[in-house]
Amino acid sequence: MVGKRKTKSLSKSKSKSKSKSKPKSRAKPSAPSRLTLILVATRKGAWIYRSDRARETWRADGPHFLGQIIHHLVMDRRSGTLLAAAKTGHLGPTIFRSTDLGKSWEEAARPPAFAKVAEGLKGRSVNHTFWLTPAHENEPGVWYAGTSPQGLFRSEDDGVNWTPFSIVNDDPVYRGWMGSEQDGTPDGPKLHSVTIDPRDPKHLYFAMSGGGVHESRDGGASFFPLVEGLEVVEGFDAANVTFHDPHCVRLCPSNPDRLYQQNHCGIYRLDRPGIRWKRIGRAMPRAVGDIGFPMVVHPRDDDRAWVLPMDGQTVWPRTAVDGKPAVYATADGGKSWSRQDRGMPRRDAWWTVKRQAMSADAHDPVGLYFGTTSGELWASRNEGRAWRAIARHLPEIYAVETAEIG
């Protein structure tokens, strides 16, 4: 069953409101001690880009699975295992895994699949696995997956076998919130943004498009919605969880009591133990708006985050606003936003960036990366102050993740 709402914080620390007396220094990019990988999932395969120590040059490895739809490519930093969420045409959805950085791949013995239902009842079939997340550091070999139609799955053997997880797949309340399997979301509704609190493996979040953001404090035995303060499309009832459409939810590594969200209806922040989201996108320039798909957060500063807005007018073109793409950054928790477009096209760039297709590394300065619907891969090694395209003419990019080796 759906759990009752609780508001007790998991840590003794309270949500914080910080004031900065002076701006932080902007160090020049230094050579990281570990190499950075960019993991790129596309409509026609996957690529792995490996940097030099300075993140100045990049070497492509791929394509992997050429011609297959790859929705997500993720490395488990605990073991180095790579998992690829694939849809292989007439063979259907599956998971591939590699333990040698993509030199060889093997298919999961049992990919995510909904439980069989009694005869006469309507069952569901996984169309594709959309989201992959390694579990807590204290749970080696454990992964979570979100699918379309919306379902939550778990593997306890490093991605070889997957089973339905928690109550959400078949709970009648959650099934109601999931709405129709054809709700208007391109390629179908998706369960995404599966997130684990680094302090507690039993504290989980996930999001559904549509169906809201949800939290568990008991390892998935129960979940409850976190949608207070979120807006919905005009004419729909915000009290109905079905109509809430989070695009991307991020937890701050430096402060797990703070979450950011890029939503169908704006940019939001949540400071726990509070349960009400605050729309911080109101501070974005009105001509740009606060509608988009991806969002990333700084690994060491919970006041800093980046979004890449798109044209969100009534007909939803899903392109860069006025054909002039830009990243917008906040350094004060969303009180203000600054445009970062140095190196980007100044006109006639009619692409956008999907919810999984923007990521950050953990270096200092932080590297930022995003992939476009027109197949361009962009990188900044100085936290967004300058950008350059490091790959062009790839298939439509679905997801971009980072990893470190060496």
C-alpha positions in Angstrom: 0.0 0.0 0.0 1.0 3.6 -0.3 2.7 4.7 2.9 1.7 7.6 5.1 3.6 10.8 4.9 6.4 11.3 7.5 8.5 14.4 7.9 11.2 13.4 10.3 14.7 14.2 8.9 17.2 11.4 8.5 20.0 13.5 9.9 20.4 15.9 12.8 21.3 18.7 10.4 18.5 21.1 9.5 17.9 22.5 6.1 20.3 25.3 5.6 20.0 28.8 4.2 23.5 30.0 3.4 24.7 33.5 2.7 28.0 34.1 1.0 30.1 37.1 1.9 32.4 36.8 -1.1 32.3 35.0 -4.5 34.1 31.8 -4.8 37.4 31.8 -6.7 37.3 30.5 -10.3 40.3 28.2 -10.6 41.6 27.3 -14.0 41.1 23.7 -14.9 43.8 21.5 -13.5 44.7 18.0 -14.5 42.5 15.5 -12.7 44.1 12.5 -11.1 41.6 10.2 -12.8 40.4 10.1 -16.4 36.9 11.1 -17.3 34.5 9.0 -19.4 31.4 10.3 -21.1 28.9 7.6 -21.7 26.6 8.5 -24.5 23.3 6.6 -25.3 21.6 7.3 -28.6 18.7 6.2 -30.8 21.2 4.2 -32.9 23.8 2.9 -30.4 26.2 3.9 -27.7 29.6 5.7 -27.6 32.2 6.0 -24.8 34.4 9.1 -24.9 37.6 9.0 -22.9 39.5 12.2 -21.9 43.1 13.1 -21.5 44.1 14.2 -18.0 43.3 17.9 -18.8 39.8 17.0 -20.3 41.1 18.8 -23.4 41.0 16.0 -25.9 38.6 13.2 -26.2 38.9 9.8 -27.9 35.7 8.0 -29.1 35.1 4.3 -28.5 32.1 3.0 -30.5 29.6 2.6 -31.8 28.4 -0.2 -29.5 25.1 -1.8 -30.4 24.9 0.2 -33.7 21.3 0.5 -34.8 19.8 -0.4 -31.4 18.0 2.1 -29.2 20.1 2.7 -26.1 18.1 4.6 -23.5 20.7 4.7 -20.7 24.4 3.8 -20.3 25.7 3.8 -16.7 28.9 2.7 -14.9 28.8 1.5 -11.4 31.7 3.3 -9.7 31.8 0.5 -7.0 32.7 -2.3 -9.4 33.3 -0.7 -12.8 30.4 -2.6 -14.4 28.7 -1.0 -17.3 25.0 -1.5 -17.9 23.2 -0.5 -21.1 19.4 -0.3 -21.3 18.7 -1.4 -24.9 15.7 -2.0 -27.1 16.8 -4.4 -29.8 14.2 -4.0 -32.5 12.3 -7.2 -33.0 14.1 -8.8 -30.0 12.5 -6.3 -27.6 13.9 -4.6 -24.5 16.9 -6.0 -22.6 19.9 -5.1 -20.5 23.5 -5.6 -21.6 26.4 -5.6 -19.2 30.2 -5.2 -19.5 32.9 -5.7 -16.9 35.8 -4.6 -19.3 34.8 -1.1 -20.3 32.8 -2.2 -23.3 35.3 -4.5 -24.9 32.7 -7.3 -24.5 29.1 -7.4 -23.6 26.7 -10.1 -22.4 22.9 -9.9 -22.2 21.1 -10.1 -18.9 19.8 -13.5 -18.1 16.5 -12.0 -16.9 15.8 -8.4 -18.0 13.1 -6.3 -16.2 9.7 -7.8 -16.8 6.4 -7.3 -15.1 5.0 -10.1 -13.0 2.5 -12.4 -14.7 -1.1 -11.8 -13.7 -4.0 -14.2 -13.2 -5.8 -15.4 -16.3 -8.5 -12.9 -17.3 -6.7 -9.9 -15.9 -4.9 -7.3 -18.0 -1.1 -7.5 -17.7 1.6 -5.2 -18.8 4.7 -5.7 -20.9 7.9 -3.7 -20.6 8.4 -1.6 -23.7 11.9 -0.4 -22.7 14.1 0.1 -19.7 14.5 3.9 -19.4 16.6 4.5 -16.2 19.5 2.7 -14.5 20.9 3.5 -11.0 23.5 1.7 -8.9 22.3 1.2 -5.3 23.9 2.4 -2.1 27.6 2.0 -1.5 26.8 -0.6 1.2 24.9 -2.8 -1.3 27.5 -4.0 -3.8 26.0 -5.5 -7.0 22.6 -4.0 -6.4 21.0 -1.8 -9.2 17.6 -0.2 -9.7 15.8 0.3 -13.0 12.8 2.3 -14.2 10.8 1.3 -17.2 8.1 2.3 -19.7 5.3 1.5 -19.0 6.1 2.8 -15.5 7.6 0.1 -13.3 10.4 -0.2 -10.7 12.9 -3.1 -10.8 15.9 -4.3 -8.8 18.9 -6.5 -9.5 21.0 -8.0 -6.7 23.6 -9.7 -9.0 25.2 -6.8 -10.8 22.5 -6.6 -13.5 22.3 -10.3 -14.5 18.8 -10.9 -13.1 16.0 -8.4 -12.5 12.8 -8.7 -10.5 9.9 -6.3 -9.8 10.7 -4.2 -6.8 8.5 -2.7 -4.1 4.7 -2.3 -4.2 4.4 0.4 -6.9 4.1 -1.9 -10.0 0.9 -3.5 -9.0 -0.5 -1.3 -6.2 -4.0 -0.1 -7.4 -3.4 3.4 -6.2 -0.1 3.7 -8.0 -1.5 2.1 -11.1 -4.2 4.8 -11.0 -1.6 7.6 -10.7 0.4 6.1 -13.6 -2.5 6.8 -15.9 -2.8 5.4 -19.4 0.2 3.6 -21.0 -0.3 6.1 -23.8 -0.4 9.4 -21.9 1.2 11.6 -24.6 4.8 11.3 -23.4 7.0 10.6 -26.4 7.8 6.8 -26.5 5.4 6.3 -23.5 5.4 7.3 -19.8 8.6 6.6 -17.9 9.6 5.9 -14.3 12.9 7.8 -13.8 15.2 9.7 -11.4 15.6 6.7 -9.1 17.8 8.1 -6.3 19.3 6.7 -3.1 20.1 8.8 -0.1 23.9 8.3 0.4 23.3 8.2 4.2 20.7 5.4 4.2 20.1 2.7 1.6 16.5 2.4 2.7 15.7 6.0 1.8 14.7 6.1 -1.9 13.1 8.5 -4.3 11.7 8.1 -7.8 9.7 10.1 -10.3 7.0 9.3 -12.9 6.0 11.1 -16.0 3.3 11.5 -15.2 2.6 10.5 -11.7 4.7 12.7 -9.4 7.7 12.3 -7.2 7.7 9.6 -4.5 9.7 8.7 -1.4 10.3 5.7 0.7 12.0 5.5 4.1 11.6 1.8 4.6 13.5 0.3 1.7 10.6 0.3 -0.7 8.0 -1.4 1.5 6.0 1.7 1.1 6.2 4.9 -0.9 4.3 8.2 -0.6 4.0 11.2 -2.9 6.0 14.4 -2.6 4.1 16.8 -4.8 3.1 19.7 -2.6 3.9 23.1 -4.1 4.3 21.7 -7.6 2.1 23.2 -10.3 0.3 21.3 -13.1 -0.9 22.2 -16.6 -3.6 24.8 -16.5 -7.1 23.2 -16.3 -6.0 20.1 -14.4 -6.3 19.4 -10.6 -3.0 19.7 -8.8 -4.4 17.5 -6.0 -4.5 14.6 -8.4 -1.0 13.0 -8.4 -1.7 11.7 -12.0 -1.3 15.2 -13.4 2.2 15.9 -12.0 5.0 15.5 -14.5 8.5 15.8 -13.1 11.1 15.8 -15.9 14.3 15.3 -13.8 14.9 15.1 -10.1 18.4 15.5 -8.6 19.7 15.1 -5.0 22.6 17.2 -3.9 25.6 14.9 -3.0 27.0 17.6 -0.6 23.6 18.0 1.2 21.2 15.1 0.7 18.5 17.1 2.4 18.2 19.3 -0.7 16.7 18.2 -4.0 16.2 20.1 -7.2 13.6 19.4 -9.9 13.1 20.3 -13.5 9.4 19.9 -14.0 6.9 20.2 -16.9 5.8 23.3 -15.1 9.0 25.0 -13.9 12.1 24.6 -11.8 11.8 23.7 -8.1 13.8 23.1 -5.0 12.9 21.0 -1.9 14.7 21.4 1.5 14.0 18.5 3.8 12.5 17.8 6.3 10.1 20.1 4.5 7.6 18.5 2.1 6.7 21.5 0.0 8.6 22.3 -3.2 9.5 26.0 -4.0 9.4 27.2 -7.6 12.8 28.8 -8.1 12.4 29.1 -11.8 10.4 32.3 -11.4 13.8 34.1 -11.3 14.7 32.9 -14.8 14.4 35.6 -17.6 10.8 35.8 -18.6 11.7 35.6 -22.3 13.4 32.3 -21.7 11.1 30.7 -19.0 11.8 27.8 -16.8 10.6 24.8 -18.9 13.1 22.2 -19.9 14.1 18.5 -19.4 17.6 18.1 -17.8 19.1 19.4 -14.6 22.4 18.8 -12.9 23.8 19.8 -9.5 27.2 20.7 -8.3 28.9 17.7 -6.5 30.2 19.9 -3.6 28.0 23.0 -3.4 24.3 22.5 -2.9 23.6 26.1 -4.0 24.8 25.5 -7.5 22.9 23.9 -10.3 22.5 24.0 -14.1 19.5 23.7 -16.4 19.1 23.9 -20.2 15.7 25.5 -21.0 13.7 24.9 -24.1 10.8 26.6 -25.8 7.9 25.7 -23.6 5.1 27.7 -25.2 1.7 26.3 -25.6 2.5 24.1 -28.7 5.7 22.8 -27.0 8.2 23.1 -29.9 10.8 21.3 -27.7 13.7 23.4 -29.3 16.2 25.9 -27.9 14.4 29.2 -27.2 14.5 31.3 -30.4 17.1 28.8 -31.8 19.7 30.3 -29.4 20.7 27.5 -26.9 22.2 28.3 -23.5 22.8 26.7 -20.2 21.5 28.7 -17.1 23.3 28.4 -13.8 22.4 29.3 -10.3 25.0 29.9 -7.5 22.5 30.8 -4.8 19.9 28.0 -4.7 17.8 29.5 -7.5 17.5 33.1 -6.3 19.2 34.2 -9.5 20.3 32.6 -12.8 23.0 33.5 -15.2 23.2 32.6 -18.9 26.2 30.5 -20.1 26.4 30.3 -23.9 30.0 31.1 -24.8 31.0 28.9 -27.7 27.4 27.8 -28.5 25.6 28.7 -31.7 24.2 32.3 -31.7 21.3 31.5 -34.0 19.5 28.7 -35.9 20.2 25.9 -33.5 16.8 24.2 -33.3 17.6 21.3 -31.0 16.9 20.5 -27.4 18.4 18.2 -24.6 16.5 15.3 -23.1 16.1 14.7 -19.4 19.0 12.2 -19.1 21.3 14.0 -21.6 23.1 16.4 -19.3 25.7 15.4 -16.7 28.6 16.6 -14.6 31.9 15.2 -13.4 33.3 15.5 -9.9 36.6 17.4 -10.8 37.6 20.9 -9.7 36.5 22.9 -11.7 33.5 20.7 -12.5 33.1 19.5 -16.0 29.6 19.7 -17.6 28.4 17.7 -20.6 25.2 17.5 -22.6 24.0 15.8 -25.8 21.4 17.2 -28.2 18.6 15.8 -30.3 20.6 16.7 -33.4 23.5 14.5 -32.3 26.0 17.0 -30.9 28.0 16.3 -27.7 29.0 19.5 -25.9 31.5 19.9 -23.0 32.7 22.6 -20.6 35.7 22.0 -18.3 35.1 25.2 -16.3 31.6 24.8 -14.9 29.8 26.2 -17.9 31.7 29.4 -18.5 32.8 28.2 -22.0 31.5 25.4 -24.2 32.7 23.5 -27.2 31.3 20.6 -29.3 33.5 17.6 -28.9 31.4 15.4 -31.3 29.0 16.0 -34.1 26.7 14.0 -36.3 25.9 11.3 -33.8 22.4 9.9 -33.8 19.8 11.6 -31.6 21.3 11.6 -28.1 19.1 10.1 -25.3 21.4 10.1 -22.3 24.8 11.4 -21.2 26.5 10.1 -18.0 30.0 10.5 -16.7 32.4 8.0 -15.0 36.0 8.1 -13.8 38.8 5.5 -14.3 42.5 5.2 -13.6 
